[in-house]
Amino acid sequence: RGVCQVGKLCKVIAVDFDGTLCVNKYPLIGKPKKRVIRRVLREQSKGAKIILWTCRDGEPLRQAIEWCNTKQGLYFDAVNENLPEQIKYFNNDCRKIGADLYLDDKARRVR
């Protein structure tokens, strides 16, 4: 579990954008993947912290965030960085995003 407050842990989910929250049409935004979006929203309603974890940068990133906020009702606790609480707790923001679950169309579970 990720550190969400001093002495408190919560579930942290890092979610990719293109191919995961929407059909991959980069640099455009494809159709929403409603099943994935519903899952993320459900986890968030149960207290999970959500990190948008994407290769998008600049204007394409701004468009993705706006699409998530205005069209899907999905808001992020962090974007392409660790949670502020984790940064404070560990006194750094390492390059690797720390999460309990990673949702990515390119992922493969390694045992």
C-alpha positions in Angstrom: 0.0 0.0 0.0 1.1 3.5 -0.7 1.6 6.2 1.9 -1.3 8.6 1.7 -1.0 10.3 5.0 1.4 10.0 7.9 0.6 6.6 9.5 -2.1 5.8 6.9 -1.8 3.6 3.8 -4.1 3.4 0.8 -4.3 1.7 -2.5 -2.4 3.5 -5.3 -3.3 2.8 -8.9 -1.2 4.1 -11.9 -3.2 4.2 -15.1 -2.0 4.7 -18.6 -4.0 6.8 -21.1 -3.6 5.8 -24.7 -4.8 2.2 -25.2 -6.0 1.9 -21.6 -8.4 4.7 -20.8 -9.2 5.3 -24.4 -8.5 3.5 -27.8 -5.0 4.5 -28.9 -5.3 7.2 -31.6 -2.3 9.2 -30.5 -1.9 12.2 -30.8 -5.7 12.3 -31.1 -7.9 10.9 -28.3 -9.7 7.7 -29.1 -13.1 6.5 -27.9 -13.3 5.9 -24.2 -12.8 2.4 -22.7 -15.8 2.6 -20.5 -15.1 -0.6 -18.6 -11.6 0.6 -17.5 -12.9 4.1 -16.6 -15.7 2.6 -14.5 -13.2 0.4 -12.7 -10.9 3.4 -11.9 -13.8 5.5 -10.7 -15.1 2.6 -8.6 -11.6 2.1 -7.0 -11.4 5.9 -6.4 -14.8 6.0 -4.7 -13.4 3.3 -2.3 -10.5 5.5 -1.4 -7.8 4.6 -3.9 -5.4 7.3 -5.1 -5.1 7.5 -8.9 -2.0 8.5 -10.8 -2.2 9.2 -14.6 0.9 7.5 -15.9 1.4 8.4 -19.6 4.0 9.3 -22.2 2.0 12.3 -23.2 3.6 15.6 -22.5 2.7 19.3 -23.2 -0.5 20.0 -25.1 -1.4 16.3 -25.7 -1.1 15.7 -22.0 -3.2 18.8 -21.2 -5.9 17.5 -23.6 -5.9 14.1 -22.1 -6.3 15.5 -18.6 -9.1 17.8 -19.7 -10.8 14.8 -21.5 -10.7 12.7 -18.4 -12.0 15.6 -16.2 -14.8 17.0 -18.4 -15.9 14.0 -20.4 -15.3 11.1 -18.0 -15.5 12.7 -14.5 -12.1 11.3 -13.7 -9.7 13.4 -11.7 -6.1 12.4 -10.7 -4.2 12.7 -7.5 -1.0 13.0 -9.5 0.1 13.1 -13.1 3.4 11.5 -14.2 4.8 11.7 -10.7 4.4 10.1 -7.4 1.7 11.2 -4.9 2.6 14.3 -3.1 2.3 12.4 0.2 4.8 9.8 -1.0 7.2 12.4 -2.1 7.0 14.1 1.3 7.3 10.8 3.2 10.3 9.5 1.2 11.8 13.0 0.7 12.1 12.5 -3.1 10.2 11.8 -6.3 12.1 8.9 -7.8 11.6 8.3 -11.6 9.7 5.1 -10.9 6.0 5.7 -10.1 5.1 3.7 -7.0 1.7 2.0 -7.1 0.0 -1.2 -6.0 -1.6 -1.7 -9.4 -0.6 -0.6 -12.9 -3.3 -0.5 -15.6 -1.6 -0.4 -19.0 -2.4 -2.0 -22.4 1.2 -2.9 -22.8 1.5 -4.6 -19.4 2.3 -8.2 -18.8 2.1 -9.8 -15.5 5.4 -11.3 -14.3 5.4 -14.0 -11.7 
